[in-house]
Amino acid sequence: MTGRMVVAGAARQLAVNLAACALLLVQYLLGMAVNLYVVLPGRHPGAGAGSYLSGSAAGLAWLITDGPGWAAAHAVAGMALAAAALLAVAFAWRRGGTAGRAVSVTGALAVIGAGFNGASFVDYGHAFSSMIMAGLWALALACYLTGAILAVRGGATGQPAQLP
């Protein structure tokens, strides 16, 4: 790998990790607004569904198109965050290094897990789903901050991020 390729890979990895951190902060604020100011109706598509996946798909579609604005924004930001999480995994995998791969995969799993618990909260309204989302948010933030540090320090590959 040439010096320029190392720098480009580090820059991509740094950018996606910082973008994930920024999206996580947006998610935190939107989640607080939803928690404080939004009451989801007891009856909507997906509410109390017998099948979790089909109910979650129906609940998410309803939430984005016809649900309360803060909750819809929270769901859309969550999908953007899931895309950033998958990009972080792809960039870390391409760049190499066990530590970078481990934190990106762990961060992505935390984001996806939070998303599933968000869908569960929309469909069933259990408070523990919100608590699980909060814990997974903290784990994801720690992972993406670590990924950003590894990108800057070259720790994801063992190679310095600067040009030789």
BELSULLIN-V294036 format. One record per residue. N is the residue number from 1. RES is the residue in one letter. SS is DSSP state (H for helix, E for strand, L for the rest). PHI is phi in degrees with one decimal (none if undefined). Layout:
BEGIN
[[N:RES:SS:PHI] [N:RES:SS:PHI]]
END
This chain:
BEGIN
[[1:M:L:none] [2:T:L:-77.6] [3:G:H:-59.1] [4:R:H:-67.0] [5:M:H:-67.7] [6:V:H:-62.3] [7:V:H:-64.8] [8:A:H:-63.2] [9:G:H:-64.2] [10:A:H:-65.3] [11:A:H:-64.3] [12:R:H:-63.6] [13:Q:H:-64.1] [14:L:H:-62.7] [15:A:H:-61.3] [16:V:H:-70.3] [17:N:H:-68.6] [18:L:H:-67.8] [19:A:H:-63.3] [20:A:H:-62.9] [21:C:H:-62.5] [22:A:H:-63.4] [23:L:H:-64.3] [24:L:H:-63.9] [25:L:H:-66.9] [26:V:H:-61.4] [27:Q:H:-59.7] [28:Y:H:-59.3] [29:L:H:-65.2] [30:L:H:-64.6] [31:G:H:-62.2] [32:M:H:-66.1] [33:A:H:-62.3] [34:V:H:-62.5] [35:N:H:-61.9] [36:L:H:-87.3] [37:Y:H:-119.5] [38:V:L:-117.7] [39:V:L:-118.8] [40:L:L:-75.6] [41:P:L:-66.5] [42:G:L:-70.1] [43:R:L:-121.2] [44:H:L:-160.1] [45:P:L:-56.0] [46:G:L:94.4] [47:A:L:-63.1] [48:G:L:63.5] [49:A:L:-61.6] [50:G:L:-73.5] [51:S:L:-101.0] [52:Y:H:-59.4] [53:L:H:-67.2] [54:S:H:-69.3] [55:G:H:-66.3] [56:S:H:-66.8] [57:A:H:-63.6] [58:A:H:-66.2] [59:G:H:-64.5] [60:L:H:-66.5] [61:A:H:-61.5] [62:W:H:-63.1] [63:L:H:-59.2] [64:I:H:-72.0] [65:T:H:-88.0] [66:D:H:-128.8] [67:G:L:-80.2] [68:P:L:-59.0] [69:G:H:-56.8] [70:W:H:-62.2] [71:A:H:-68.8] [72:A:H:-63.9] [73:A:H:-62.5] [74:H:H:-62.0] [75:A:H:-67.8] [76:V:H:-65.4] [77:A:H:-63.3] [78:G:H:-63.7] [79:M:H:-69.0] [80:A:H:-64.1] [81:L:H:-65.0] [82:A:H:-63.1] [83:A:H:-63.9] [84:A:H:-62.7] [85:A:H:-63.6] [86:L:H:-68.1] [87:L:H:-63.2] [88:A:H:-59.8] [89:V:H:-64.3] [90:A:H:-61.0] [91:F:H:-66.9] [92:A:H:-66.2] [93:W:H:-67.0] [94:R:H:-67.9] [95:R:H:-74.8] [96:G:L:91.8] [97:G:L:98.2] [98:T:H:-64.8] [99:A:H:-64.5] [100:G:H:-61.8] [101:R:H:-65.5] [102:A:H:-62.4] [103:V:H:-70.7] [104:S:H:-70.7] [105:V:H:-67.8] [106:T:H:-62.2] [107:G:H:-61.1] [108:A:H:-64.3] [109:L:H:-63.3] [110:A:H:-65.3] [111:V:H:-64.1] [112:I:H:-65.5] [113:G:H:-61.6] [114:A:H:-63.2] [115:G:H:-63.0] [116:F:H:-63.8] [117:N:H:-70.7] [118:G:H:-64.0] [119:A:H:-63.4] [120:S:H:-63.5] [121:F:H:-62.9] [122:V:H:-61.0] [123:D:H:-79.2] [124:Y:H:-118.4] [125:G:L:71.4] [126:H:L:-80.0] [127:A:H:-63.3] [128:F:H:-63.7] [129:S:H:-64.2] [130:S:H:-66.6] [131:M:H:-65.5] [132:I:H:-63.7] [133:M:H:-56.9] [134:A:H:-63.9] [135:G:H:-64.8] [136:L:H:-69.6] [137:W:H:-59.2] [138:A:H:-62.8] [139:L:H:-62.0] [140:A:H:-62.1] [141:L:H:-60.7] [142:A:H:-60.5] [143:C:H:-65.1] [144:Y:H:-74.5] [145:L:H:-65.8] [146:T:H:-63.3] [147:G:H:-61.4] [148:A:H:-66.1] [149:I:H:-63.8] [150:L:H:-62.9] [151:A:H:-64.1] [152:V:H:-70.5] [153:R:H:-82.9] [154:G:L:78.9] [155:G:L:-70.1] [156:A:L:-69.4] [157:T:L:-119.8] [158:G:L:85.6] [159:Q:L:-104.5] [160:P:L:-63.8] [161:A:L:-80.1] [162:Q:L:-82.4] [163:L:L:-67.5] [164:P:L:-68.5]]
END
